[in-house]
Amino acid sequence: MRDFAYARASRAAEAVQLVARSADAAFVAGGTDLLNLMKDGAEDHDLVVDINHLPLAGIEESEGRLRIGALARMADVALHPVVRRRLPVLSQALLAGASPQIRHMASIGGNLLQRTRCWYFRGEDFACNKREPGTGCAALEGRSRWHAVLGGSDHCIAVHPSDLAVALRALDATVHTLGPDGARTIAMADFHREPGHTPHLENALRHGELITAVEVPLPAPGTRQRYLKLRDRATFEFAVVSVAAVLRMNGRTVEEARLAFGGIATRPWRSPEAETALRGKPLTERNIAAAGRLLVQDARPREDNKYKVELVQRALQDVLGRFTGGSR
């Protein structure tokens, strides 16, 4: 890791201007991912701007929505009474991520921006279009056990790592930002990008743009919610497959279904086809299985990761099957 300058910002606009002025500058909050990326040689920065003192850590409920400041820590959000009562899928996703120590350090904004754990991306000895555009993708012909079966391209098949982002995708959250050109709002559906020909461009942020908050609409009381994370060990591990489900039901009939998936795709994944297959129908094993088949109909597995195609369907059966018995 090469030497870099350090600055501390006291206002959001000041932080934005400091980063926007330098092509090699970055924000740092919890720092749990950025510093590792710099140590691994996956990122290089001349300037790091500390934003921890900005007033962006509040959690406020208003008019049927919960606004979560970008600097709120994962642990604080997971245990917030409104989140536990009205957004259990979000609480479960946060508590399934990282370790207790990291959850007390890592910020909500930083979690959304964390980068893939693909070993080819984080190892300087391998070709990686995400780290160095145009050099190739070693994962395409290498070990692919952890890699994506959906949303990949001939340039990248790295899996998106965030549990939080999967839950927020199912909740139809929005991301608020401040950039050199002012404030804007980005739907979670548009925040993360598929790799296509430009895998190094992972999200909709412009250089110097700072996440200030995430806003989540509060589901109606009685909405069924659950987050399931399957992983190789019980703690401090990234998802092999994950499912976030938010269902509104009338008896056993599904009125609305929002399903998001992690561990299987290059960004938090929603399947409109699977959701449509459930809407207006009873939540039976047959209908859940049909939704699962639609979810993976466009999957492009490789030899090492083809197990994910079946595993994610079984995970969906597990999550939705519990709703039939009234479990939340």
SESEZA-314206 format. One line per 10 residues: number of its first residue (from 0); their letters; for each residue x, y, z of C-alpha. Coordinates in nm, 4 decimals, always signed. Layout:
// residues N
NUM) A) X,Y,Z ~ ...
//
This chain:
// residues 328
0) MRDFAYARAS) +0.0000,+0.0000,+0.0000 ~ +0.1502,+0.3328,-0.1061 ~ +0.1472,+0.6512,+0.1033 ~ -0.1660,+0.8679,+0.0958 ~ -0.2848,+1.1970,+0.2413 ~ -0.5569,+1.2109,+0.5069 ~ -0.8193,+1.4801,+0.5619 ~ -1.1154,+1.5115,+0.7989 ~ -1.4361,+1.6803,+0.6860 ~ -1.6824,+1.8527,+0.9202
10) RAAEAVQLVA) -1.9532,+1.9174,+0.6608 ~ -2.0930,+1.6932,+0.3862 ~ -2.0430,+1.9572,+0.1170 ~ -1.6789,+1.9962,+0.2242 ~ -1.6208,+1.6204,+0.2013 ~ -1.7771,+1.6074,-0.1446 ~ -1.5587,+1.8900,-0.2750 ~ -1.2399,+1.7375,-0.1318 ~ -1.3015,+1.4040,-0.3057 ~ -1.4381,+1.5545,-0.6279
20) RSADAAFVAG) -1.1229,+1.7634,-0.6782 ~ -0.8935,+1.4587,-0.6914 ~ -0.9434,+1.1633,-0.9253 ~ -0.7705,+0.9350,-0.6735 ~ -0.9558,+1.0432,-0.3586 ~ -1.2069,+0.8373,-0.1575 ~ -1.4334,+0.8679,+0.1462 ~ -1.3695,+0.6563,+0.4546 ~ -1.6089,+0.5846,+0.7424 ~ -1.5780,+0.2499,+0.9223
30) GTDLLNLMKD) -1.2954,+0.1657,+0.6841 ~ -1.3437,-0.2078,+0.7224 ~ -1.3384,-0.2660,+0.3453 ~ -1.1491,+0.0317,+0.1990 ~ -0.8310,-0.0230,+0.3977 ~ -0.8241,-0.3936,+0.3098 ~ -0.8661,-0.3064,-0.0583 ~ -0.5714,-0.0683,-0.0366 ~ -0.3578,-0.3263,+0.1416 ~ -0.4479,-0.5883,-0.1219
40) GAEDHDLVVD) -0.3554,-0.3524,-0.4062 ~ -0.7100,-0.3618,-0.5443 ~ -0.7460,+0.0149,-0.4909 ~ -0.4977,+0.3033,-0.4717 ~ -0.5802,+0.6484,-0.3369 ~ -0.3772,+0.9654,-0.2989 ~ -0.6258,+1.1140,-0.0527 ~ -0.8650,+0.9570,+0.2003 ~ -1.1331,+1.1864,+0.3454 ~ -1.2668,+1.0871,+0.6890
50) INHLPLAGIE) -1.6436,+1.1503,+0.7100 ~ -1.7085,+0.9999,+1.0540 ~ -1.7823,+1.3401,+1.2093 ~ -2.0605,+1.4281,+0.9671 ~ -2.4141,+1.4316,+1.1176 ~ -2.5337,+1.1378,+0.9094 ~ -2.5953,+0.8678,+1.1712 ~ -2.9584,+0.9357,+1.2621 ~ -3.2491,+0.6908,+1.2259 ~ -3.5868,+0.8633,+1.1898
60) ESEGRLRIGA) -3.9402,+0.7424,+1.1192 ~ -4.1709,+0.9778,+0.9301 ~ -4.4843,+0.9407,+0.7171 ~ -4.4595,+0.5658,+0.6771 ~ -4.0896,+0.5601,+0.5920 ~ -3.7682,+0.5015,+0.7863 ~ -3.4715,+0.7210,+0.6993 ~ -3.1379,+0.5681,+0.7986 ~ -2.8299,+0.7901,+0.7937 ~ -2.5394,+0.6619,+0.5871
70) LARMADVALH) -2.3091,+0.6698,+0.8916 ~ -2.5414,+0.4691,+1.1146 ~ -2.3599,+0.1543,+1.2211 ~ -2.4888,-0.1866,+1.1201 ~ -2.5412,-0.3012,+1.4790 ~ -2.7388,+0.0106,+1.5743 ~ -2.9714,-0.0267,+1.2761 ~ -3.0217,-0.4012,+1.3298 ~ -3.1297,-0.3464,+1.6931 ~ -3.3353,-0.0314,+1.6386
80) PVVRRRLPVL) -3.6907,-0.0933,+1.7688 ~ -3.8641,+0.0192,+1.4476 ~ -3.6360,-0.2011,+1.2364 ~ -3.6932,-0.5032,+1.4609 ~ -4.0694,-0.4525,+1.4684 ~ -4.1504,-0.3328,+1.1149 ~ -3.8477,-0.4436,+0.9099 ~ -3.7363,-0.7809,+1.0489 ~ -3.5919,-0.8845,+0.7113 ~ -3.3520,-0.5891,+0.7362
90) SQALLAGASP) -3.2571,-0.6672,+1.0954 ~ -3.1969,-1.0336,+1.0099 ~ -2.9787,-0.9434,+0.7098 ~ -2.7660,-0.7048,+0.9138 ~ -2.7193,-0.9531,+1.1991 ~ -2.6187,-1.2215,+0.9480 ~ -2.3393,-1.0034,+0.8101 ~ -1.9767,-0.9915,+0.9232 ~ -1.8859,-1.0305,+1.2929 ~ -2.0207,-0.8448,+1.5996
100) QIRHMASIGG) -1.7035,-0.6345,+1.6102 ~ -1.7327,-0.5283,+1.2468 ~ -2.1067,-0.4620,+1.2788 ~ -2.0245,-0.2032,+1.5461 ~ -1.7771,-0.0309,+1.3106 ~ -1.9194,-0.0668,+0.9605 ~ -2.1556,+0.1999,+0.8286 ~ -2.4711,+0.1503,+0.6240 ~ -2.3329,+0.3528,+0.3325 ~ -2.0046,+0.1670,+0.3387
110) NLLQRTRCWY) -2.1802,-0.1687,+0.3453 ~ -2.3693,-0.0827,+0.0256 ~ -2.0408,+0.0089,-0.1415 ~ -1.8332,-0.2880,-0.0301 ~ -1.6631,-0.4660,-0.3160 ~ -1.6596,-0.8304,-0.4157 ~ -1.4576,-1.0897,-0.2261 ~ -1.3560,-1.2575,-0.5542 ~ -1.0009,-1.3796,-0.4915 ~ -0.9011,-1.2920,-0.8476
120) FRGEDFACNK) -1.0038,-0.9292,-0.7871 ~ -0.8196,-0.9103,-0.4555 ~ -0.5068,-1.0891,-0.5762 ~ -0.2665,-0.8731,-0.7774 ~ -0.1236,-1.1741,-0.9615 ~ -0.4454,-1.2467,-1.1549 ~ -0.6122,-1.0855,-1.4534 ~ -0.9195,-0.8884,-1.3454 ~ -1.1288,-0.6481,-1.5505 ~ -1.2772,-0.5080,-1.2299
130) REPGTGCAAL) -0.9356,-0.4155,-1.0904 ~ -0.7642,-0.3320,-1.4215 ~ -1.0114,-0.2864,-1.7095 ~ -0.9164,-0.4737,-2.0248 ~ -0.6863,-0.7294,-1.8634 ~ -0.9345,-1.0192,-1.8711 ~ -1.1209,-1.2243,-1.6111 ~ -0.9322,-1.5130,-1.4516 ~ -1.2520,-1.6397,-1.2888 ~ -1.4049,-1.7395,-1.6231
140) EGRSRWHAVL) -1.1683,-2.0348,-1.6538 ~ -1.0626,-2.0580,-1.2904 ~ -1.2222,-2.1702,-0.9650 ~ -1.5817,-2.0506,-0.9749 ~ -1.7416,-2.2077,-0.6668 ~ -1.8375,-1.8697,-0.5161 ~ -1.9131,-1.6915,-0.8403 ~ -2.2339,-1.5707,-1.0040 ~ -2.4765,-1.7798,-1.2063 ~ -2.6941,-1.4769,-1.2914
150) GGSDHCIAVH) -2.6118,-1.1279,-1.4159 ~ -2.2580,-1.2114,-1.5299 ~ -2.0898,-1.1339,-1.8604 ~ -1.7852,-1.2417,-2.0578 ~ -1.5963,-0.9747,-1.8632 ~ -1.6876,-1.0596,-1.5018 ~ -1.8802,-1.3143,-1.2921 ~ -1.7934,-1.1813,-0.9437 ~ -2.0704,-1.2022,-0.6818 ~ -2.1942,-0.8938,-0.4984
160) PSDLAVALRA) -2.1223,-0.9442,-0.1253 ~ -2.3695,-0.7287,+0.0733 ~ -2.6475,-0.8905,+0.2807 ~ -2.7897,-0.5457,+0.3569 ~ -2.8257,-0.4616,-0.0123 ~ -3.0286,-0.7777,-0.0741 ~ -3.2770,-0.6895,+0.2008 ~ -3.3030,-0.3275,+0.0829 ~ -3.3663,-0.4502,-0.2709 ~ -3.6618,-0.6563,-0.1482
170) LDATVHTLGP) -3.7912,-0.3565,+0.0478 ~ -3.7791,-0.1182,-0.2527 ~ -3.5527,+0.1225,-0.0655 ~ -3.4028,+0.4399,-0.2099 ~ -3.0542,+0.5852,-0.1664 ~ -3.0038,+0.9581,-0.1044 ~ -2.6776,+1.1185,-0.2146 ~ -2.4947,+1.4499,-0.2269 ~ -2.2560,+1.5199,-0.5120 ~ -2.0761,+1.8135,-0.6745
180) DGARTIAMAD) -2.3975,+1.8871,-0.8685 ~ -2.6255,+1.8653,-0.5677 ~ -2.8526,+1.6066,-0.4055 ~ -3.0349,+1.3234,-0.5797 ~ -3.2275,+1.0053,-0.5039 ~ -3.1498,+0.6641,-0.6586 ~ -3.3795,+0.3624,-0.6397 ~ -3.2109,+0.0485,-0.5085 ~ -3.3189,-0.1162,-0.8342 ~ -3.0864,+0.1234,-1.0183
190) FHREPGHTPH) -2.8069,+0.1599,-0.7626 ~ -2.5928,-0.1463,-0.8372 ~ -2.4900,-0.2281,-1.1948 ~ -2.4378,-0.5540,-1.3789 ~ -2.0825,-0.5856,-1.5155 ~ -2.1543,-0.5917,-1.8890 ~ -1.8465,-0.4505,-2.0660 ~ -1.7539,-0.2256,-1.7708 ~ -1.7246,-0.4383,-1.4543 ~ -1.5147,-0.1699,-1.2833
200) LENALRHGEL) -1.8270,+0.0525,-1.2722 ~ -2.0223,-0.1164,-0.9932 ~ -2.2855,+0.1400,-0.8969 ~ -2.4632,+0.4564,-1.0065 ~ -2.2507,+0.6959,-0.7996 ~ -2.0442,+0.9630,-0.9724 ~ -1.6963,+1.0510,-0.8512 ~ -1.7234,+1.2642,-0.5400 ~ -2.0837,+1.1651,-0.4729 ~ -2.1547,+1.0734,-0.1110
210) ITAVEVPLPA) -2.4337,+0.8512,+0.0201 ~ -2.6156,+1.0529,+0.2878 ~ -2.9072,+0.8233,+0.3779 ~ -3.1134,+0.5194,+0.2860 ~ -3.4927,+0.5477,+0.2980 ~ -3.7141,+0.2434,+0.3426 ~ -4.0937,+0.2368,+0.3049 ~ -4.2451,+0.0614,+0.6062 ~ -4.4528,-0.2419,+0.5001 ~ -4.8099,-0.2748,+0.6205
220) PGTRQRYLKL) -4.8512,-0.4494,+0.9571 ~ -4.8781,-0.8242,+0.9081 ~ -4.6492,-0.8334,+0.6056 ~ -4.4462,-1.1557,+0.6161 ~ -4.0689,-1.1031,+0.6070 ~ -3.7656,-1.3278,+0.6343 ~ -3.3965,-1.3313,+0.5409 ~ -3.2159,-1.6612,+0.4996 ~ -2.8402,-1.6818,+0.4508 ~ -2.6652,-2.0060,+0.3607
230) RDRATFEFAV) -2.2877,-2.0045,+0.4076 ~ -1.9932,-2.2337,+0.4646 ~ -1.9633,-2.1522,+0.8351 ~ -2.1947,-2.0011,+1.0939 ~ -2.0341,-1.6574,+1.1362 ~ -1.8147,-1.3989,+0.9626 ~ -1.8742,-1.5520,+0.6207 ~ -2.0288,-1.4287,+0.2981 ~ -2.3406,-1.5846,+0.1508 ~ -2.3217,-1.8834,-0.0796
240) VSVAAVLRMN) -2.6932,-1.8227,-0.1356 ~ -2.9298,-1.5818,+0.0377 ~ -3.2999,-1.4972,+0.0073 ~ -3.4903,-1.1905,+0.1272 ~ -3.8674,-1.2297,+0.1078 ~ -4.1367,-0.9689,+0.1731 ~ -4.4913,-1.1000,+0.1202 ~ -4.8342,-0.9524,+0.1754 ~ -5.0934,-1.2275,+0.2030 ~ -5.4653,-1.2746,+0.2352
250) GRTVEEARLA) -5.5004,-1.6064,+0.4124 ~ -5.2865,-1.8445,+0.2062 ~ -5.3085,-1.6334,-0.1094 ~ -5.0174,-1.4086,-0.2065 ~ -5.1285,-1.0521,-0.2815 ~ -4.7773,-0.9110,-0.3278 ~ -4.4364,-1.0784,-0.3374 ~ -4.0962,-0.9131,-0.3370 ~ -3.8041,-1.1545,-0.3553 ~ -3.4360,-1.0616,-0.3615
260) FGGIATRPWR) -3.1352,-1.2923,-0.3753 ~ -2.7676,-1.2785,-0.2836 ~ -2.4719,-1.5061,-0.3478 ~ -2.5943,-1.6014,-0.6948 ~ -2.5587,-1.2802,-0.8961 ~ -2.3308,-0.9897,-0.9760 ~ -2.5655,-0.7497,-0.7950 ~ -2.8567,-0.7888,-0.5497 ~ -3.1010,-0.9834,-0.7651 ~ -3.4767,-0.9456,-0.8055
270) SPEAETALRG) -3.6824,-1.1830,-1.0190 ~ -4.0038,-1.0239,-1.1524 ~ -4.0914,-1.3570,-1.3171 ~ -4.0747,-1.5469,-0.9877 ~ -4.2752,-1.2782,-0.8092 ~ -4.5440,-1.2776,-1.0793 ~ -4.5672,-1.6558,-1.0596 ~ -4.6725,-1.6272,-0.6943 ~ -4.8981,-1.3238,-0.7074 ~ -5.2683,-1.4031,-0.6756
280) KPLTERNIAA) -5.2037,-1.7708,-0.6018 ~ -5.2009,-1.9858,-0.2892 ~ -4.8577,-2.0336,-0.1357 ~ -4.8201,-2.4045,-0.2102 ~ -4.5081,-2.6130,-0.2635 ~ -4.5989,-2.6478,-0.6305 ~ -4.6311,-2.2725,-0.6835 ~ -4.3110,-2.1994,-0.4921 ~ -4.1272,-2.4577,-0.7025 ~ -4.2605,-2.2957,-1.0208
290) AGRLLVQDAR) -4.1342,-1.9574,-0.9005 ~ -3.7942,-2.1091,-0.8259 ~ -3.7643,-2.2520,-1.1751 ~ -3.8422,-1.9112,-1.3250 ~ -3.5789,-1.7511,-1.1017 ~ -3.2985,-1.9649,-1.2485 ~ -3.4270,-2.0015,-1.6046 ~ -3.1486,-1.7755,-1.7400 ~ -2.8725,-1.9031,-1.5116 ~ -2.5316,-1.9619,-1.6687
300) PREDNKYKVE) -2.3508,-2.1867,-1.4198 ~ -1.9987,-2.3193,-1.4504 ~ -1.8702,-2.6542,-1.3311 ~ -1.7779,-2.5343,-0.9814 ~ -2.0894,-2.3283,-0.9093 ~ -2.3720,-2.5186,-1.0772 ~ -2.4816,-2.6396,-0.7312 ~ -2.6163,-2.2865,-0.6684 ~ -2.8936,-2.3357,-0.9236 ~ -3.0569,-2.6043,-0.7105
310) LVQRALQDVL) -2.9525,-2.4577,-0.3760 ~ -3.1222,-2.1214,-0.4307 ~ -3.4478,-2.2987,-0.5254 ~ -3.4307,-2.5029,-0.2055 ~ -3.3605,-2.1872,-0.0061 ~ -3.6658,-2.0208,-0.1583 ~ -3.8764,-2.3239,-0.0628 ~ -3.7483,-2.2985,+0.2941 ~ -3.8188,-1.9260,+0.3280 ~ -4.1652,-1.9259,+0.1746
320) GRFTGGSR) -4.2632,-2.2633,+0.3196 ~ -4.2414,-2.1153,+0.6691 ~ -4.4959,-1.8493,+0.5787 ~ -4.7612,-2.1123,+0.5106 ~ -4.7633,-2.2037,+0.8774 ~ -4.7963,-1.8441,+0.9890 ~ -4.4258,-1.8064,+1.0745 ~ -4.2772,-1.4627,+1.0258
//
